[in-house]
Amino acid sequence: MEKFIAALFFLSAIAVLPVFAASVYSSNRLNRYLQQKHPDTWRRIAPDSLTEPSVSAPVTRFVTQRTYREIGDTHLNALGDHCFRLLYAAVTIFLVLVLSGLTYGALKA
């Protein structure tokens, strides 16, 4: 069991960075598209430059609640769905990394 947990930790450590980078890139593409094609929506959800990024920020909720589907733009829907999937993949892999690291540490103690 200990070897399995160690392997899981190692694999998730390798996987977390590329998935997180892809998630950030996808979010950036979605934001640029919104700025160019839907400026009114972007102004409504744009992050304030003085605040730190947050999971509860309007731009994050726009993706996690899939509000982009209400606009009716097929390209925006594709970008939003891709961003949504990558965001949850990154969070899932990160949680696996943390939990497997904690489990491995507890097994070694």
C-alpha positions as CSV (number, residue, x, y, z in Angstrom):
1,M,0.0,0.0,0.0
2,E,2.8,2.3,0.8
3,K,4.4,1.9,-2.6
4,F,1.0,2.6,-4.3
5,I,0.6,5.9,-2.3
6,A,4.2,6.9,-3.1
7,A,3.6,6.2,-6.8
8,L,0.3,8.2,-6.7
9,F,2.1,11.1,-5.0
10,F,4.9,11.1,-7.6
11,L,2.5,10.9,-10.6
12,S,0.3,13.6,-9.3
13,A,3.3,15.8,-8.6
14,I,4.4,15.4,-12.2
15,A,0.9,16.0,-13.5
16,V,-0.2,19.0,-11.5
17,L,2.1,21.6,-13.1
18,P,1.1,21.0,-16.8
19,V,-2.6,20.8,-16.0
20,F,-2.4,23.9,-13.9
21,A,-0.5,25.8,-16.7
22,A,-3.1,24.6,-19.2
23,S,-5.9,25.8,-17.0
24,V,-4.3,29.3,-16.6
25,Y,-3.8,29.5,-20.4
26,S,-7.3,28.4,-21.1
27,S,-8.7,31.0,-18.7
28,N,-6.5,33.6,-20.4
29,R,-7.9,32.7,-23.8
30,L,-11.5,32.9,-22.4
31,N,-10.9,36.3,-20.9
32,R,-9.3,37.7,-24.1
33,Y,-12.3,36.4,-26.1
34,L,-14.7,38.0,-23.7
35,Q,-12.9,41.3,-23.8
36,Q,-12.9,41.3,-27.6
37,K,-16.3,39.9,-28.5
38,H,-18.5,40.6,-25.4
39,P,-17.1,43.8,-23.8
40,D,-20.3,44.4,-21.8
41,T,-20.1,41.0,-20.1
42,W,-16.4,41.5,-19.5
43,R,-16.9,44.8,-17.8
44,R,-19.5,43.2,-15.6
45,I,-17.2,40.4,-14.4
46,A,-13.7,41.8,-14.9
47,P,-11.4,41.4,-11.9
48,D,-10.5,44.6,-10.1
49,S,-6.7,45.2,-10.5
50,L,-6.4,46.0,-6.7
51,T,-7.8,42.7,-5.5
52,E,-6.1,39.4,-5.4
53,P,-7.4,36.4,-7.5
54,S,-10.1,34.5,-5.7
55,V,-12.2,31.5,-6.3
56,S,-15.2,33.6,-5.4
57,A,-14.3,36.4,-7.9
58,P,-17.0,37.1,-10.5
59,V,-14.8,36.0,-13.4
60,T,-14.2,32.6,-11.7
61,R,-17.9,32.2,-10.9
62,F,-18.6,33.0,-14.5
63,V,-16.7,29.7,-15.4
64,T,-17.6,27.5,-12.5
65,Q,-21.3,28.3,-12.7
66,R,-21.2,28.1,-16.5
67,T,-22.8,31.5,-16.9
68,Y,-21.1,31.8,-20.2
69,R,-23.7,29.4,-21.7
70,E,-26.4,32.1,-21.3
71,I,-24.8,34.3,-23.9
72,G,-25.4,31.9,-26.8
73,D,-22.0,32.2,-28.5
74,T,-20.8,28.7,-29.6
75,H,-17.1,29.6,-29.6
76,L,-17.5,31.1,-26.1
77,N,-19.2,28.0,-24.9
78,A,-16.4,25.8,-26.2
79,L,-13.8,28.0,-24.6
80,G,-15.8,28.1,-21.3
81,D,-16.3,24.3,-21.3
82,H,-12.6,23.7,-21.9
83,C,-11.6,26.1,-19.1
84,F,-14.2,24.5,-16.8
85,R,-12.8,21.0,-17.4
86,L,-9.2,22.1,-17.0
87,L,-9.9,24.0,-13.8
88,Y,-11.6,21.0,-12.2
89,A,-8.8,18.7,-13.5
90,A,-6.2,20.9,-11.9
91,V,-8.0,21.1,-8.6
92,T,-8.6,17.3,-8.6
93,I,-4.9,16.5,-9.3
94,F,-3.8,19.0,-6.7
95,L,-6.1,17.4,-4.1
96,V,-4.7,14.0,-5.0
97,L,-1.2,15.3,-4.6
98,V,-2.0,16.8,-1.1
99,L,-3.9,13.8,0.2
100,S,-1.5,11.2,-1.1
101,G,1.4,13.2,0.4
102,L,-0.4,13.4,3.8
103,T,-1.2,9.7,3.6
104,Y,2.3,8.7,2.7
105,G,3.6,10.9,5.5
106,A,1.2,9.2,8.0
107,L,2.3,5.7,6.8
108,K,5.9,6.6,7.3
109,A,5.4,7.9,10.8
